[in-house]
Amino acid sequence: MFLIDKHNIGLVIREARKKARLKQYELAEMAGFTEKHLCRIENGKYLPKLEHFLMLVSILHLTLDDFGLNVEENKISKDKQYLVNKIITAGEDRLKLYHDMLDYTDKIIEVSKTKNI
């Protein structure tokens, strides 16, 4: 288990924004919220909502490693990492579709097991 450090999250986002040569108002507009909200996130006053965090991570091309959360330590396969990234960056419409696809796939696998296919 790890603690979420809103100051670290804000710092990483600020540095990535600056590296991308984006102004706060530009990134906020791209992410769909106000410049004031982004300012508070970058200054560690607010912990972003998950949807805002995922949007910022996607726009700035950040990874868990950038936040000090090393995925390699958990020995996640490349396929699993690909799926996790796909889900993390998906919009709500695609997320529902991915959920349904996985459920149907699990059902097909279970049926094939019972019928020895």
C-alpha positions in Angstrom: 0.0 0.0 0.0 1.2 3.5 -0.7 0.0 7.0 0.3 -1.1 9.4 -2.3 1.0 12.6 -2.1 -0.9 15.5 -3.6 2.2 17.7 -3.5 4.2 15.2 -5.5 1.4 14.7 -8.0 1.1 18.5 -8.5 4.9 18.8 -8.9 5.1 16.1 -11.5 2.1 17.6 -13.5 3.6 21.1 -13.3 7.0 19.9 -14.5 5.5 17.8 -17.4 3.4 20.8 -18.4 6.4 23.1 -18.5 8.4 20.5 -20.4 5.5 20.3 -22.9 5.7 24.1 -23.1 2.1 24.5 -22.2 0.6 27.4 -20.2 -1.7 26.5 -17.3 -4.7 27.9 -19.2 -3.8 25.8 -22.3 -3.5 22.5 -20.4 -6.6 23.2 -18.3 -8.6 23.9 -21.5 -7.3 20.7 -23.1 -8.3 18.7 -19.9 -11.7 20.3 -19.7 -11.5 22.2 -16.4 -10.5 25.7 -15.2 -7.0 27.2 -14.9 -7.7 27.9 -11.3 -8.4 24.2 -10.6 -5.2 23.2 -12.4 -3.3 25.8 -10.4 -4.5 24.3 -7.1 -3.6 20.8 -8.3 -0.1 21.9 -9.3 0.4 23.6 -6.0 -0.6 20.5 -4.1 -3.7 22.1 -2.6 -6.1 19.7 -4.4 -5.9 16.1 -5.2 -7.4 15.8 -8.7 -10.4 13.7 -9.3 -9.5 10.4 -11.0 -11.0 11.5 -14.3 -9.0 14.8 -14.2 -5.8 12.9 -13.2 -6.3 10.4 -16.1 -6.9 13.2 -18.5 -3.7 15.1 -17.4 -1.7 11.9 -17.5 -2.9 11.2 -21.0 -2.3 14.7 -22.4 1.2 14.9 -20.8 2.1 11.3 -21.7 3.0 10.5 -18.1 3.5 7.0 -16.6 3.2 5.6 -13.1 7.0 5.7 -13.0 6.9 9.5 -13.3 5.0 9.6 -10.0 7.4 7.2 -8.3 5.1 4.2 -8.7 7.4 1.7 -10.4 5.3 -0.8 -12.4 8.3 -3.0 -13.0 8.6 -3.8 -9.3 5.1 -5.4 -9.6 6.4 -7.6 -12.5 3.4 -6.7 -14.8 3.7 -8.3 -18.2 3.8 -6.0 -21.3 0.3 -7.3 -22.3 -1.2 -6.5 -18.9 0.5 -3.1 -18.9 -0.9 -2.4 -22.3 -4.4 -3.3 -21.2 -4.1 -1.2 -18.0 -2.9 1.8 -20.0 -5.7 1.3 -22.5 -8.3 1.3 -19.7 -6.7 4.3 -17.8 -6.8 6.5 -20.9 -10.2 5.4 -22.1 -13.2 7.7 -22.1 -16.3 6.6 -20.2 -18.0 5.4 -23.5 -15.1 3.1 -24.3 -14.6 2.0 -20.7 -18.2 0.6 -20.7 -17.5 -1.2 -24.0 -14.2 -2.7 -22.7 -16.1 -3.9 -19.5 -18.8 -5.5 -21.6 -16.2 -7.1 -23.9 -14.3 -8.6 -21.0 -17.5 -10.0 -19.4 -18.5 -11.6 -22.7 -15.1 -13.0 -23.2 -15.1 -14.6 -19.7 -18.5 -16.1 -20.4 -17.3 -17.6 -23.7 -14.3 -19.1 -22.0 -16.5 -20.6 -19.2 -18.9 -22.1 -21.8 -16.0 -23.5 -23.8 -14.5 -25.1 -20.7 -17.8 -26.9 -19.8 -18.3 -28.2 -23.3 -14.6 -29.1 -23.8 -14.2 -26.9 -26.8 
